[in-house]
Amino acid sequence: MEDMECLTSTEREENVRGIRDEIEALKAIYNNNVLLGDEDKEVKEEEEKVVDIIREDFGTENGSLEEEKKIKIAVTFSPTNRMLLTFDGNSYPSRKAFSIDMLKTPDNFSWDFEKTVTEMKDDLYLSKKGEVFAFDFIQKYEEMFAREDALAKKREAKEKEENERNARERREKQKNMSEEERKTKEAIFNNDHLVSWKHEGDPNVTPLLETELADDVRKRFKSHEIVCYEKCRFQAHTLTNVRTIKEIKIALKLILLDKKVQTATHPRMFAYRIPNDDDFNDDGETGAGKNLANVLRLRGSENVFVAVTRWFGGSHLGPQRFKVINSCASEALENVGALGFQKK
């Protein structure tokens, strides 16, 4: 990282001048629809594309060069498509790109869309070699948004079709189930089923974790890297080649051996599919386990267990949290090569 203390007065002045010119150009492009406002102002349904200056701190025209020289703008395309950008005259465009402080997109977008947009911004910065590029960025973003929107609608249509098909197959399977299969499933539900699983205490010392089976489960169990999203943290845990409920119970205890997980808001949202049984648990996050179960079913995955831990970071994600949970789980299952998630 370049030392911002080495920024010369001339370079800083050129940065500020470039930002001023860029803002004026954006005002002209967006029909002068640039308004002073509050950072938390409501976005109205009828609003069209707007560039809104929400905070400006350039000092006076001839003010001290030591003053903060930043400007924030909110670009609004619709209530579910908006962004907040910060231009810092102490670094942009000569040393660094502007920052994307907030990017709001529809809930059905891919969870890594924001990462892709950030990478596009950084590539533009490198190609512009110290020139302002906000207008080019916004244009490219609109193209990316249109493509992702089309893909999201296709994904939703496909998911709906697959849900309906799986529901039909499940009803048909239950209808044609033999008496022996019915008894086996009933025995699993009555004797050792996890549908009523509740939060357990500290499992540091339990007979179950000292068995040979537990040693085997440890070899197949994996806790994956933590994913951060909007100040919240998510971590997936997987177990492959699962055949018994007891293996799942061991995996659930292994998850809680991590003291960080013990402090999580939702330590073990999970779903599994094994021979003659499949189930899920929300662990207090209503709908999370069911969504994970749907992911496993839609991918045709078998003999697998997946759990996701969530630490609340103070930011309410709304329906977006389920997309992040599902994506976190899917990526983890892909990494371990679970059936239905093998990399192509």
VENWOKA-V281700 format. One record per pair of residues at least 4 apart in sequence whose C-alpha atoms are under 8 Angstrom apart, sorted by the first residue. I is the first residue (numbers start at 1). J is the second residue. Records with the same first field share a line. If there is no record, write none. Layout:
I = J ; J
This chain:
2 = 95
3 = 7
4 = 90 ; 91
7 = 11 ; 12 ; 90
8 = 12
9 = 13 ; 65
10 = 14
11 = 15 ; 94
12 = 16 ; 65 ; 89 ; 90 ; 91
13 = 17 ; 65 ; 89
14 = 18
15 = 19 ; 89 ; 90 ; 91 ; 92 ; 93 ; 94
16 = 20 ; 58 ; 69 ; 89
17 = 21
18 = 22 ; 93 ; 131 ; 132
19 = 23 ; 87 ; 89 ; 132
20 = 24
21 = 25
22 = 26 ; 132 ; 134 ; 135
23 = 27
24 = 28
25 = 29
26 = 30 ; 32 ; 51 ; 135
27 = 31 ; 32 ; 33 ; 34 ; 51
28 = 32
30 = 34 ; 49 ; 50 ; 51
33 = 50 ; 51 ; 52
34 = 50 ; 51 ; 52 ; 53
35 = 51 ; 52 ; 53 ; 54
36 = 52 ; 53 ; 54 ; 55
37 = 41 ; 52 ; 53 ; 54 ; 55
38 = 54 ; 55
39 = 54 ; 55
43 = 47 ; 78 ; 79
44 = 79
45 = 78 ; 79
47 = 76 ; 77 ; 78
48 = 76 ; 77 ; 78
49 = 75 ; 76 ; 77 ; 78
50 = 74 ; 75 ; 76 ; 77
51 = 73 ; 74 ; 75 ; 76
52 = 73 ; 74 ; 75
53 = 71 ; 72 ; 73 ; 74
54 = 71 ; 72 ; 73 ; 74
55 = 71 ; 72 ; 73
56 = 70 ; 71 ; 72
57 = 68 ; 69 ; 70 ; 71
58 = 67 ; 68 ; 69 ; 70 ; 71
59 = 63 ; 64 ; 67 ; 68 ; 69
63 = 67
68 = 89 ; 90
69 = 88 ; 89 ; 90
70 = 86 ; 87 ; 88 ; 89
71 = 86 ; 87 ; 88
72 = 84 ; 85 ; 86 ; 87
73 = 84 ; 85 ; 86
74 = 82 ; 83 ; 84 ; 85
75 = 82 ; 83 ; 84 ; 85
76 = 81 ; 82 ; 83
77 = 81 ; 82
78 = 82
80 = 104 ; 105 ; 106
81 = 103 ; 104 ; 105 ; 106
82 = 103 ; 104 ; 105
83 = 100 ; 101 ; 102 ; 103 ; 104
84 = 100 ; 101 ; 102 ; 103
85 = 98 ; 99 ; 100 ; 101 ; 102
86 = 98 ; 99 ; 100 ; 101
87 = 92 ; 98 ; 99
88 = 92 ; 98
89 = 93
91 = 95 ; 96 ; 97
92 = 96 ; 97 ; 98 ; 130 ; 132
93 = 97 ; 98 ; 125 ; 130 ; 131 ; 132
94 = 129 ; 130 ; 131
95 = 130
96 = 125
97 = 121 ; 122 ; 125
100 = 118
103 = 114
105 = 109
107 = 319 ; 320 ; 323
108 = 152 ; 153 ; 156 ; 323
109 = 113 ; 148 ; 149 ; 152
110 = 148 ; 152 ; 323
111 = 323 ; 324 ; 327
112 = 116
113 = 117
114 = 118
115 = 119
116 = 120
117 = 121 ; 141 ; 144
118 = 122
119 = 123
120 = 124 ; 137
121 = 125 ; 137
122 = 126
123 = 127
124 = 128 ; 133 ; 137
125 = 129 ; 130 ; 131 ; 133
126 = 130
128 = 132 ; 133
133 = 137
134 = 138
135 = 139
136 = 140
137 = 141
138 = 142
139 = 143
140 = 144
141 = 145
142 = 146
143 = 147
144 = 148
145 = 149
146 = 150
147 = 151
148 = 152
149 = 153
150 = 154
151 = 155
152 = 156
153 = 157
154 = 158
155 = 159
156 = 160
157 = 161
158 = 162
159 = 163 ; 298
160 = 164
161 = 165
162 = 166 ; 298
163 = 167 ; 298
164 = 168
165 = 169
166 = 170 ; 297 ; 298
167 = 171
168 = 172
169 = 173
170 = 174
171 = 175
172 = 176
173 = 177
177 = 181 ; 182
178 = 182
179 = 183
180 = 184
181 = 185 ; 276
182 = 186
183 = 187
184 = 188 ; 276
185 = 189 ; 276 ; 277
186 = 190
187 = 191 ; 192
188 = 192 ; 193 ; 277
189 = 193
192 = 245
193 = 245
194 = 245 ; 279 ; 280
195 = 279 ; 280 ; 281
197 = 281
198 = 283
199 = 283
202 = 256 ; 257
203 = 253 ; 256 ; 257
204 = 257
205 = 209
206 = 210
207 = 211
208 = 214 ; 250
209 = 214 ; 215 ; 250 ; 253
210 = 214 ; 215
211 = 215
212 = 216
213 = 217 ; 247
214 = 218 ; 247 ; 250
215 = 219
216 = 220
217 = 221 ; 239 ; 247 ; 250 ; 251
218 = 222 ; 251
220 = 239 ; 240 ; 241
221 = 237 ; 238 ; 239 ; 240 ; 251
222 = 237 ; 238 ; 239
223 = 235 ; 236 ; 237 ; 238 ; 255
224 = 235 ; 236 ; 237 ; 332
225 = 235 ; 236
226 = 233 ; 234 ; 235 ; 236
227 = 233 ; 234 ; 235 ; 328
228 = 232 ; 233 ; 234
229 = 233 ; 234 ; 324
230 = 313 ; 315 ; 317
231 = 312 ; 313 ; 314 ; 315
232 = 310 ; 311 ; 312 ; 313 ; 314 ; 315
233 = 310 ; 311 ; 312 ; 313
234 = 308 ; 309 ; 310 ; 311 ; 325 ; 328
235 = 308 ; 309 ; 310 ; 328
236 = 306 ; 307 ; 308 ; 309 ; 328 ; 329 ; 332
237 = 255 ; 306 ; 307 ; 308 ; 329 ; 332
238 = 304 ; 305 ; 306 ; 307 ; 332 ; 333 ; 336
239 = 248 ; 251 ; 304 ; 305 ; 306
240 = 303 ; 304 ; 305 ; 336 ; 338
241 = 303 ; 304
242 = 247 ; 248 ; 274 ; 303 ; 304 ; 305
243 = 247 ; 274 ; 275 ; 303
244 = 248 ; 274
245 = 249
246 = 250
247 = 251
248 = 252 ; 305
249 = 253
250 = 254
251 = 255
252 = 256 ; 268
253 = 257
254 = 258
255 = 261 ; 268
256 = 261 ; 262 ; 267
257 = 261 ; 262
258 = 262
259 = 263
260 = 264
261 = 267 ; 309
262 = 267
263 = 267 ; 311
264 = 309 ; 310 ; 311 ; 312
265 = 309 ; 310 ; 311 ; 312
266 = 283 ; 284 ; 285 ; 309 ; 310 ; 311
267 = 283 ; 308 ; 309 ; 310 ; 311
268 = 282 ; 283 ; 307 ; 308 ; 309
269 = 280 ; 281 ; 282 ; 283 ; 285 ; 288 ; 289 ; 307 ; 308 ; 309
270 = 280 ; 281 ; 282 ; 283 ; 288 ; 289 ; 292 ; 293 ; 305 ; 306 ; 307 ; 308
271 = 278 ; 279 ; 280 ; 281 ; 289 ; 290 ; 292 ; 293 ; 296 ; 305 ; 306 ; 307
272 = 278 ; 279 ; 280 ; 293 ; 296 ; 303 ; 304 ; 305 ; 306
273 = 277 ; 278 ; 279 ; 296 ; 301 ; 302 ; 303 ; 304 ; 305
274 = 278 ; 302 ; 303 ; 304
275 = 302 ; 303
279 = 293
280 = 289 ; 290 ; 292 ; 293
281 = 288 ; 289 ; 290
282 = 286 ; 287 ; 288 ; 289 ; 290
283 = 289
285 = 289
287 = 291
288 = 292 ; 322 ; 325
289 = 293
290 = 294
291 = 295 ; 322 ; 326
292 = 296 ; 306 ; 325 ; 326 ; 329
293 = 297
294 = 298
295 = 299 ; 326 ; 330
296 = 300 ; 301 ; 302
297 = 301
299 = 340 ; 341
300 = 339 ; 340
301 = 338 ; 339 ; 340 ; 341
302 = 339
304 = 338
306 = 329 ; 333
307 = 329
308 = 325 ; 328 ; 329
317 = 321
319 = 323
320 = 324
321 = 325
322 = 326
323 = 327
324 = 328
325 = 329
326 = 330
327 = 331
328 = 332
329 = 333
330 = 334 ; 341
331 = 335
332 = 336
333 = 337 ; 338 ; 341
334 = 338 ; 341 ; 342 ; 343
335 = 342
337 = 341 ; 342 ; 343
338 = 342
